[in-house]
Structure formats: structure tokens, C-alpha cells
Amino acid sequence: MTAPTIANRDDLISYLHTAMALEHATIPPYLTAYYSIRPTTNSDAAHIIRVTAVEEMLHLTLAANVLNAIGGKPDLTRPGFVPSYPAYLPDGEDDFTVDLRPFSPEAVEAFCKIERPGEAPGGRSRLLPESDSTRPLLVSSPTVEGMRFYSIGEFYEEIIEGLEKVAAVDPGLFCGDPARQVGPEYFYSGGGSVIPVFDLDSALRALRFIADQGEGLDSGIHDADGELAHYYRFRQLQFGRYYEVGDHPDAPTGPPLSITWDDVYQVKVSARLTDFPLGSELAAAASRFNTEYGRFLALLTRTFNGRPSLMQDAVGYMFRLRDEFTRLVRNPLPGSNGLNAAPTFEIPAAAWSDPDASSAADELSGAVTW
């Protein structure tokens, strides 16, 4: 048994910053796999990956709402927020790394590891010291050095327990400005809508929604709304078949799911800017993408810090990155044995300057939706 790792508001803030980094860290790998799929092919797989990526944006927003509700300050531009791929998930599983891969069996296997269920035997046993290698571990505690969790779902259970404990002794815990909350009028995905957070009840609903939708709590194949958890969505790609209600986790009985692994742009795994020919047009395109992605994160930061109406602009900005993405993945990367280029997500410091909201809105008017 270990001592609780959340004792006060500052500990909660540390955990919620880590939660935001964790939710974001999955988005670049999912987008890389999604945009590597050749147009008009692998429509089933593309849909599964696209919807999951959108829901990670929803989870990121929910974590930001909880952080804002307790007086924290979301910052997606702080050093280390964007991992250097290949990377361990924030803040430290040690049995696999996450790469930027094209759609492939290896990519799907990594996605299943990211989302895998893993409920600990009970209570504080969800925490283990780093030296204990009896089971694969995912996330580590940001407040107690060397302590790790069985799964992302257990990480969120620690936040939930800590939130309840701190709220019981701190009546002023939910001191955040309600105007900073992103509500459902600003962002909706097919997998759920944003929950504004003003008190303990709404905070718990937001956190449990994240965990139940696929971040590791094994409450079953489907969540409370009948939606497949993320882990099982990706397992469908491994089985080549959809789940039906009532199926055993290892035996889906639904319609076959068509996959052609060769209908993919074979991009270099976890490419870096140093892989691009110096001064080339391709290198310029990779640098331009990184700058644009940084501006996207800066716009999200502004959204979470008092401008919730900018969420629609931020989502549109993410779609604008599609053109830059496809310019890279459809072009060979010299010196890479026939592999294509891909975004590297190495964000330059200059990109953190906040894009002007009004010009962004003008540029994004009429943008397509996921």
C-alpha cells in the first residue's frame, strides 16, 4: 500500500496538466496514421482513427475544463508539452514507445497499447514503484517520484479520488472563472459533448467520461452510452471484424471490416527535420507544418484561457493542417530508401506566438468538419 499522491490543489493541478499532455500525445500518432491512408481506401479504418482523434480533442477539452474550474491555467505551449517522437506517454510507461507511423499492423498494435484496459487489483495497489516489472505500466505520478500506474484509466481514478478528498476539506476548491469553461455550444463530437465544470459533481462526470470512453478503465466493450471504448475500436482492426452488443472481447461477431495494408503512403517512422535535405522545398514544408501546428496549440491555449468561442476556430485550424500533412506524406523523402516524408511535430519557439483570432476566423470560414 502506498500513500495517496494527491493531497491539495497544487497536486491536482499537476495531475491535470499531465492529463492534458497525455490526451494530446496521442493525437499526432493518430493523425499520422490517418493521413497516410490513400484517398478512397480503407474507409473503415480511416473512420475509426478519425473519430478517435476527435474524441481525444474532446478529452483534452474536458481536462482543461476541470483544470480551469479549480483555478489552474491550461498551457499547451509550455516546454515538453509536445513529445519528441518516438516517446513514452506522459509521464512514463516503460514497456513501449509511441511512434509516428503510417497505418499498419504495428501502428494499430501501438494504439491498442495506448488505450489498453488494466484495472489494478484494488485501492492503492494501482501504484507501483518503477523497479516492479511484473506488469506493463503506463503513466507515472507527477507528484511522487518513481511511482507508476497500471493504466491510463487508473491514472484518472487517482485524480478522481484526489479530487473528492481535496474537495472535502477545501470548500473553495472550485474557484475558477466560469467564463473560462468551454461548453457544448463551442465543441461537439459524435462521441459526446463537452461538460462545463463548476463543482465536484460536474468535475467527476467529466473525468469519468474520459476514463469510460477508452482511456483504460475496463468497464466493458461498450461505455454507458453504448459506444465502443477506444481500445476495442482498435481491436476491431486487428480482428478484421466489428463488435456486436454482447460479444466476448476476444471474439467479435459483427460484419467483416475491410483492410488493405498496402493502400498506404509508406512514410518514414518518426521522421525528424534532420532527415530532410537542407534547404529543400520538402524541408520547408516540414518546417511550415511544425509552425502551423504550434499556432494551433497556441490558439487552443487562448481558447482555454478565457476565449472559449475560439474553439471552433481551433478545430478549423486543425483541419487546415490537412493540406500541409498531405503535401508531405505524398512525396518521397530523399535518402530514406523509398519512404515518404511526414510531419515531425518539432515545434519552433516562434510558433508559440498566438495567431490573431480574427484573421484565423476569416481564413477558416467554410472549413470542412471531421
C-alpha positions, 0 to 999 in steps of 0.5 A: 500500500502506498500513500495517496499522491494527491493531497491539495490543489497544487497536486491536482493541478499537476495531475491535470496538466499531465492529463492534458499532455497525455490526451494530446500525445496521442493525437499526432500518432493518430493523425499520422496514421490517418493521413497516410491512408490513400484517398478512397481506401480503407474507409473503415479504418480511416473512420475509426482513427478519425473519430478517435482523434476527435474524441481525444480533442474532446478529452483534452477539452474536458481536462482543461475544463476541470483544470480551469474550474479549480483555478489552474491555467491550461498551457499547451505551449509550455516546454515538453508539452509536445513529445519528441517522437518516438516517446513514452506517454506522459509521464512514463510507461516503460514497456513501449514507445509511441511512434509516428507511423503510417497505418499498419499492423504495428501502428494499430498494435501501438494504439491498442497499447495506448488505450489498453484496459488494466484495472489494478487489483484494488485501492492503492495497489494501482501504484507501483514503484518503477523497479516492479516489472511484473506488469506493463505500466503506463503513466507515472505520478507527477507528484511522487517520484518513481511511482507508476500506474497500471493504466491510463484509466487508473491514472484518472481514478487517482485524480478522481479520488484526489479530487473528492478528498481535496474537495472535502476539506477545501470548500473553495476548491472550485474557484475558477472563472466560469467564463473560462469553461468551454461548453457544448455550444463551442465543441461537439463530437459524435462521441459526446459533448463537452461538460462545463465544470463548476463543482465536484459533481460536474468535475467527476462526470467529466473525468469519468467520461474520459476514463469510460470512453477508452482511456483504460478503465475496463468497464466493458466493450461498450461505455454507458452510452453504448459506444465502443471504448477506444481500445476495442475500436482498435481491436476491431482492426486487428480482428478484421471484424466489428463488435456486436452488443454482447460479444466476448472481447476476444471474439467479435461477431459483427460484419467483416471490416475491410483492410488493405495494408498496402493502400498506404503512403509508406512514410518514414517512422518518426521522421525528424527535420534532420532527415530532410535535405537542407534547404529543400522545398520538402524541408520547408514544408516540414518546417511550415507544418511544425509552425502551423501546428504550434499556432494551433496549440497556441490558439487552443491555449487562448481558447482555454484561457478565457476565449472559449468561442475560439474553439471552433476556430481551433478545430478549423485550424486543425483541419487546415493542417490537412493540406500541409500533412498531405503535401508531405506524406505524398512525396518521397523523402530523399535518402530514406530508401523509398519512404515518404516524408511526414510531419515531425511535430518539432515545434519552433519557439516562434510558433508559440506566438498566438495567431490573431483570432480574427484573421484565423476566423476569416481564413477558416470560414467554410472549413470542412468538419471531421 
